[in-house]
Amino acid sequence: MAKNLYSALDDQQEISQIDNVLLMQKKAFVNDPYLSAQARIDDLVKLKSAILSSQEALLQALSKDFGCRSIDDSKMADLMPTIMGINYAIKHIKKWMKPSKRHVGLLFQPAKAFVMYQPLGVVGIITPWNYPLFLSLGPLTTALAAGNRAMIKMSEFTPATNDVVKEMLLSIFSNDKVAVINGGSDVASHFSEQPFDHLIFTGSTRVGKVVMAAAAKNLTPVTLELGGKSPTIIDDEIEINDAVSRFILAKTLNAGQTCVAPDYILCPERRVDELKHAISKQFIKMYPSVADNNDYGAIINDMQLQRLNQWLEDARAKGAILTPLGNDNLQDCLSAGKIPLTLVNNVNDEMLLMQEEIFGPILPIVSYKDIDDAIAYVNARPRPLALYLCSHNTDIQQMVLEKTHAGGVCLNDAAMHVAQDDMPFGGIGPSGMGHYHGHEGFLTFSKAKSVFKKGKINTASTAFPPYNKLVHKLIYKLFLK
């Protein structure tokens, strides 16, 4: 598995580059503060072409960084949503840029009012390691669509992917337009302290608090895409194999290293054994083997592998029942840097894996008596980034939608809401703030500037002091009611 390859000297060079590039980009923005729709489209066309030309190198780099990462996982979850997002932005940029006409009250006539969407300037993008392509170039797409310049801080845990992304972007953009920054935690800390015009961070809730505190020093607005424990509720009516088919890909994709992966299952207590059997059967069908199977991904590095194993041992010691799925010898899997999907039941809140986002192929099962208990369980915990419901009962669907809070919801699916170009993506509370993707991304990276326009006729002068004239009495009579 890839290690952190950045030295202290490398980090110091990157820190110096951050300062220089940010100054360069701010100056370039001042000289060209409002790009035309065609210029923005041209930028995105170049970006799309570069990604498609570099896709083989990107796929190989992603696999190298993870030690083993399914080419199809990378295509489906990194490449495809990136290209789809670019296509969608290209199609809609002209519409998004049109000023929005607003109403002018009778008292202020004759006049016009509208909102224009102005680029913010320089957008800082802090990218995590789990989807380093989609979570760097996705925000870049919306930043460019809004007419901005951008600096991207890549994760130190994906050095091979970082090199390809950096070389690719340098081939189409100068550093005063788009720049890639590498390096470790010191670089990331310095990056987050810069006076960007907007900063978007994707990562853990813990680090999100640090990033937000650093940005606050400059009053830099932030979009935080965090995580949390995203639940999947299975109702008491749905056929259990059907339910499993709705969430299992989202849990096994990238070996569960996905911010919107189902974190735990809420299952009717009488159906827990049935659920475990159905998950096991479907998992083996999808992955007949794990250790030597290129379709099943590895854990990104030894640190994360050890963390997951420690959490499993902690759960076992506190009374949990662990059920590793598949036919492989567990040690063979660990030697390959992998953990088979492992079901965990008889869980409690004292276990580490029930306190923090799991971010791996571990799936706790929590039993409940009725749907009200399941809803209460979700609401008693921090608001998650995503919530999934497996139910064909429309009354239960509406009840869950109305009585729970989450950044996004899938009914009879999981994680696929993220790939919908025409829907905002974002968390709530501990799972994040703000939105991006599609039109919401354009709005996030734009200033909605109110413009009130008067023509040659100036009726306001009739209401100038001295007061208590007839015009004042008429105004008060008409509008103070």
Secondary structure in CASP SS format (residue, H / E / C, confidence):
PFRMAT SS
TARGET T0000
AUTHOR 0000-0000-0000
METHOD secondary structure of the structure
MODEL  1
M C 1.00
A C 1.00
K C 1.00
N C 1.00
L C 1.00
Y C 1.00
S C 1.00
A H 1.00
L H 1.00
D H 1.00
D H 1.00
Q H 1.00
Q H 1.00
E H 1.00
I H 1.00
S H 1.00
Q H 1.00
I H 1.00
D H 1.00
N H 1.00
V H 1.00
L H 1.00
L H 1.00
M H 1.00
Q H 1.00
K H 1.00
K H 1.00
A H 1.00
F H 1.00
V H 1.00
N H 1.00
D C 1.00
P C 1.00
Y C 1.00
L C 1.00
S C 1.00
A H 1.00
Q H 1.00
A H 1.00
R H 1.00
I H 1.00
D H 1.00
D H 1.00
L H 1.00
V H 1.00
K H 1.00
L H 1.00
K H 1.00
S H 1.00
A H 1.00
I H 1.00
L H 1.00
S H 1.00
S C 1.00
Q H 1.00
E H 1.00
A H 1.00
L H 1.00
L H 1.00
Q H 1.00
A H 1.00
L H 1.00
S H 1.00
K H 1.00
D H 1.00
F H 1.00
G C 1.00
C C 1.00
R C 1.00
S C 1.00
I H 1.00
D H 1.00
D H 1.00
S H 1.00
K H 1.00
M H 1.00
A H 1.00
D H 1.00
L H 1.00
M H 1.00
P H 1.00
T H 1.00
I H 1.00
M H 1.00
G H 1.00
I H 1.00
N H 1.00
Y H 1.00
A H 1.00
I H 1.00
K H 1.00
H H 1.00
I H 1.00
K H 1.00
K H 1.00
W H 1.00
M H 1.00
K C 1.00
P C 1.00
S E 1.00
K E 1.00
R E 1.00
H C 1.00
V C 1.00
G C 1.00
L H 1.00
L H 1.00
F H 1.00
Q C 1.00
P C 1.00
A E 1.00
K E 1.00
A E 1.00
F E 1.00
V E 1.00
M E 1.00
Y E 1.00
Q E 1.00
P E 1.00
L C 1.00
G C 1.00
V E 1.00
V E 1.00
G E 1.00
I E 1.00
I E 1.00
T C 1.00
P C 1.00
W C 1.00
N C 1.00
Y C 1.00
P C 1.00
L C 1.00
F H 1.00
L H 1.00
S H 1.00
L H 1.00
G H 1.00
P H 1.00
L H 1.00
T H 1.00
T H 1.00
A H 1.00
L H 1.00
A H 1.00
A C 1.00
G C 1.00
N C 1.00
R E 1.00
A E 1.00
M E 1.00
I E 1.00
K E 1.00
M C 1.00
S C 1.00
E C 1.00
F C 1.00
T C 1.00
P H 1.00
A H 1.00
T H 1.00
N H 1.00
D H 1.00
V H 1.00
V H 1.00
K H 1.00
E H 1.00
M H 1.00
L H 1.00
L H 1.00
S C 1.00
I C 1.00
F C 1.00
S C 1.00
N C 1.00
D C 1.00
K C 1.00
V E 1.00
A E 1.00
V E 1.00
I E 1.00
N C 1.00
G C 1.00
G C 1.00
S H 1.00
D H 1.00
V H 1.00
A H 1.00
S H 1.00
H H 1.00
F H 1.00
S H 1.00
E C 1.00
Q C 1.00
P C 1.00
F C 1.00
D C 1.00
H E 1.00
L E 1.00
I E 1.00
F E 1.00
T E 1.00
G C 1.00
S C 1.00
T H 1.00
R H 1.00
V H 1.00
G H 1.00
K H 1.00
V H 1.00
V H 1.00
M H 1.00
A H 1.00
A H 1.00
A H 1.00
A H 1.00
K C 1.00
N C 1.00
L C 1.00
T C 1.00
P C 1.00
V E 1.00
T E 1.00
L E 1.00
E E 1.00
L C 1.00
G C 1.00
G C 1.00
K C 1.00
S C 1.00
P E 1.00
T E 1.00
I E 1.00
I E 1.00
D C 1.00
D C 1.00
E C 1.00
I C 1.00
E C 1.00
I H 1.00
N H 1.00
D H 1.00
A H 1.00
V H 1.00
S H 1.00
R H 1.00
F H 1.00
I H 1.00
L H 1.00
A H 1.00
K H 1.00
T H 1.00
L H 1.00
N H 1.00
A H 1.00
G H 1.00
Q C 1.00
T C 1.00
C C 1.00
V C 1.00
A C 1.00
P C 1.00
D C 1.00
Y E 1.00
I E 1.00
L E 1.00
C E 1.00
P E 1.00
E H 1.00
R H 1.00
R H 1.00
V H 1.00
D H 1.00
E H 1.00
L H 1.00
K H 1.00
H H 1.00
A H 1.00
I H 1.00
S H 1.00
K H 1.00
Q H 1.00
F H 1.00
I H 1.00
K H 1.00
M H 1.00
Y C 1.00
P C 1.00
S C 1.00
V C 1.00
A C 1.00
D C 1.00
N C 1.00
N C 1.00
D C 1.00
Y C 1.00
G C 1.00
A C 1.00
I C 1.00
I C 1.00
N C 1.00
D H 1.00
M H 1.00
Q H 1.00
L H 1.00
Q H 1.00
R H 1.00
L H 1.00
N H 1.00
Q H 1.00
W H 1.00
L H 1.00
E H 1.00
D H 1.00
A H 1.00
R H 1.00
A H 1.00
K C 1.00
G C 1.00
A C 1.00
I E 1.00
L E 1.00
T E 1.00
P E 1.00
L C 1.00
G C 1.00
N C 1.00
D C 1.00
N C 1.00
L H 1.00
Q H 1.00
D H 1.00
C H 1.00
L H 1.00
S H 1.00
A C 1.00
G C 1.00
K C 1.00
I C 1.00
P C 1.00
L C 1.00
T E 1.00
L E 1.00
V E 1.00
N E 1.00
N C 1.00
V C 1.00
N C 1.00
D C 1.00
E C 1.00
M C 1.00
L H 1.00
L H 1.00
M H 1.00
Q C 1.00
E C 1.00
E C 1.00
I C 1.00
F C 1.00
G C 1.00
P C 1.00
I E 1.00
L E 1.00
P E 1.00
I E 1.00
V E 1.00
S E 1.00
Y E 1.00
K C 1.00
D C 1.00
I H 1.00
D H 1.00
D H 1.00
A H 1.00
I H 1.00
A H 1.00
Y H 1.00
V H 1.00
N H 1.00
A C 1.00
R C 1.00
P C 1.00
R C 1.00
P C 1.00
L C 1.00
A E 1.00
L E 1.00
Y E 1.00
L E 1.00
C E 1.00
S C 1.00
H C 1.00
N C 1.00
T H 1.00
D H 1.00
I H 1.00
Q H 1.00
Q H 1.00
M H 1.00
V H 1.00
L H 1.00
E H 1.00
K H 1.00
T C 1.00
H C 1.00
A C 1.00
G C 1.00
G E 1.00
V E 1.00
C E 1.00
L E 1.00
N C 1.00
D C 1.00
A C 1.00
A C 1.00
M H 1.00
H H 1.00
V H 1.00
A H 1.00
Q C 1.00
D C 1.00
D C 1.00
M C 1.00
P C 1.00
F E 1.00
G C 1.00
G C 1.00
I C 1.00
G H 1.00
P H 1.00
S H 1.00
G E 1.00
M E 1.00
G C 1.00
H C 1.00
Y E 1.00
H C 1.00
G H 1.00
H H 1.00
E H 1.00
G H 1.00
F H 1.00
L H 1.00
T H 1.00
F C 1.00
S E 1.00
K E 1.00
A E 1.00
K E 1.00
S E 1.00
V E 1.00
F E 1.00
K E 1.00
K E 1.00
G C 1.00
K C 1.00
I C 1.00
N C 1.00
T H 1.00
A H 1.00
S H 1.00
T H 1.00
A H 1.00
F C 1.00
P C 1.00
P C 1.00
Y C 1.00
N C 1.00
K C 1.00
L H 1.00
V H 1.00
H H 1.00
K H 1.00
L H 1.00
I H 1.00
Y H 1.00
K H 1.00
L H 1.00
F H 1.00
L C 1.00
K C 1.00
END
